[in-house]
Every structure is written in C-alpha cells, then in structure tokens.
Amino acid sequence: MATTKEGLVKKKIKDILKELGCYSFSPIGGAYSQNGVPDIVGCLHGIFFGIEAKAGKGKTTALQDRELQRIRDAGGVAMIVNEENLDSLKTVLMEEIRKRM
C-alpha cells in the first residue's frame, strides 16, 4: 500500500487517527473534484480537520495552501504533516478538543 515516502506518512497519520477514533477519509481527485483538497479529511468530537501529508522537504502548492486556509477560516483544524511533526498530530487534535469543550 504505502510504497512512497509520502505514502508511509499517510499510513502513519491514518494509524493515529484510527487510534483516536476519528472519522476520516482520503478524497480521490478527478475531473469533478475540487483542486487542492487535503489528502485526509475527517472529524473528531465535532471538529472538522484537513491534513496535507508531505514527505521530506515536500512543499504545499498554492491551491493546497488556499484550501487549508479555507478550513481554518471555517473553524476547522488544518495541518501539514510530515515525518518531523507526525508526533504532534495527536497533541494538536486533543488540544483543540479541550479548547472547545
């Protein structure tokens, strides 16, 4: 399944989300989809989130940055996650839940 470095990051993200009990999915791009949508979107305790997975020094595109900002503007949590900050994913989501309860 996870054959690329980014694929490995996505797998680790999904494992963390599963551990937390999140509802999440990976949108499939195509002719009828919106460009720039994060790799993984979901919800945890009523908090919508979008996660863009990157490997190494991978950078987001302008379209990805725009969509992540739209999620933040709408009150959701948007993150760019790579190998270096993977461990902070759980912390960020749990802190957001605490803030909103």
Contacts in CASP RR format, 6 or more apart in sequence:
PFRMAT RR
TARGET T0000
AUTHOR 0000-0000-0000
METHOD contacts of the structure
MODEL  1
MATTKEGLVKKKIKDILKELGCYSFSPIGGAYSQNGVPDIVGCLHGIFFG
IEAKAGKGKTTALQDRELQRIRDAGGVAMIVNEENLDSLKTVLMEEIRKR
M
1 7 0 8 1.000
1 11 0 8 1.000
2 8 0 8 1.000
2 10 0 8 1.000
2 11 0 8 1.000
4 55 0 8 1.000
5 55 0 8 1.000
5 56 0 8 1.000
5 83 0 8 1.000
6 53 0 8 1.000
6 54 0 8 1.000
6 55 0 8 1.000
7 53 0 8 1.000
7 55 0 8 1.000
8 55 0 8 1.000
9 53 0 8 1.000
9 54 0 8 1.000
9 55 0 8 1.000
9 81 0 8 1.000
9 82 0 8 1.000
9 83 0 8 1.000
9 86 0 8 1.000
10 26 0 8 1.000
10 39 0 8 1.000
10 40 0 8 1.000
10 53 0 8 1.000
12 86 0 8 1.000
13 40 0 8 1.000
13 51 0 8 1.000
13 53 0 8 1.000
13 81 0 8 1.000
13 86 0 8 1.000
13 89 0 8 1.000
14 24 0 8 1.000
14 40 0 8 1.000
16 86 0 8 1.000
16 89 0 8 1.000
16 90 0 8 1.000
17 24 0 8 1.000
17 40 0 8 1.000
17 42 0 8 1.000
17 44 0 8 1.000
19 90 0 8 1.000
20 44 0 8 1.000
20 90 0 8 1.000
20 93 0 8 1.000
20 94 0 8 1.000
21 44 0 8 1.000
22 42 0 8 1.000
22 43 0 8 1.000
22 44 0 8 1.000
22 49 0 8 1.000
22 93 0 8 1.000
23 42 0 8 1.000
23 43 0 8 1.000
23 44 0 8 1.000
24 40 0 8 1.000
24 41 0 8 1.000
24 42 0 8 1.000
24 43 0 8 1.000
25 40 0 8 1.000
25 41 0 8 1.000
25 42 0 8 1.000
26 39 0 8 1.000
26 40 0 8 1.000
26 41 0 8 1.000
27 33 0 8 1.000
27 37 0 8 1.000
27 38 0 8 1.000
27 39 0 8 1.000
27 41 0 8 1.000
29 37 0 8 1.000
34 67 0 8 1.000
35 63 0 8 1.000
36 61 0 8 1.000
36 63 0 8 1.000
36 64 0 8 1.000
36 66 0 8 1.000
36 67 0 8 1.000
37 67 0 8 1.000
38 50 0 8 1.000
38 51 0 8 1.000
38 52 0 8 1.000
38 64 0 8 1.000
38 67 0 8 1.000
38 68 0 8 1.000
38 71 0 8 1.000
38 78 0 8 1.000
39 51 0 8 1.000
39 52 0 8 1.000
39 53 0 8 1.000
40 50 0 8 1.000
40 51 0 8 1.000
40 53 0 8 1.000
41 48 0 8 1.000
41 49 0 8 1.000
41 50 0 8 1.000
41 51 0 8 1.000
42 48 0 8 1.000
42 49 0 8 1.000
42 50 0 8 1.000
43 49 0 8 1.000
44 93 0 8 1.000
44 97 0 8 1.000
45 97 0 8 1.000
45 100 0 8 1.000
45 101 0 8 1.000
47 76 0 8 1.000
47 77 0 8 1.000
47 93 0 8 1.000
47 96 0 8 1.000
47 97 0 8 1.000
47 100 0 8 1.000
48 71 0 8 1.000
48 74 0 8 1.000
48 75 0 8 1.000
48 76 0 8 1.000
48 77 0 8 1.000
49 71 0 8 1.000
49 76 0 8 1.000
49 77 0 8 1.000
49 78 0 8 1.000
49 79 0 8 1.000
49 93 0 8 1.000
50 68 0 8 1.000
50 71 0 8 1.000
50 76 0 8 1.000
50 77 0 8 1.000
50 78 0 8 1.000
50 79 0 8 1.000
51 78 0 8 1.000
51 79 0 8 1.000
51 80 0 8 1.000
51 81 0 8 1.000
51 89 0 8 1.000
52 60 0 8 1.000
52 64 0 8 1.000
52 68 0 8 1.000
52 78 0 8 1.000
52 79 0 8 1.000
52 80 0 8 1.000
52 81 0 8 1.000
53 81 0 8 1.000
53 82 0 8 1.000
54 60 0 8 1.000
54 80 0 8 1.000
54 81 0 8 1.000
54 82 0 8 1.000
55 82 0 8 1.000
55 83 0 8 1.000
56 82 0 8 1.000
56 83 0 8 1.000
56 84 0 8 1.000
58 82 0 8 1.000
60 68 0 8 1.000
60 80 0 8 1.000
67 78 0 8 1.000
68 78 0 8 1.000
68 79 0 8 1.000
68 80 0 8 1.000
69 78 0 8 1.000
71 77 0 8 1.000
71 78 0 8 1.000
72 78 0 8 1.000
77 92 0 8 1.000
77 93 0 8 1.000
77 96 0 8 1.000
79 89 0 8 1.000
79 92 0 8 1.000
81 89 0 8 1.000
END
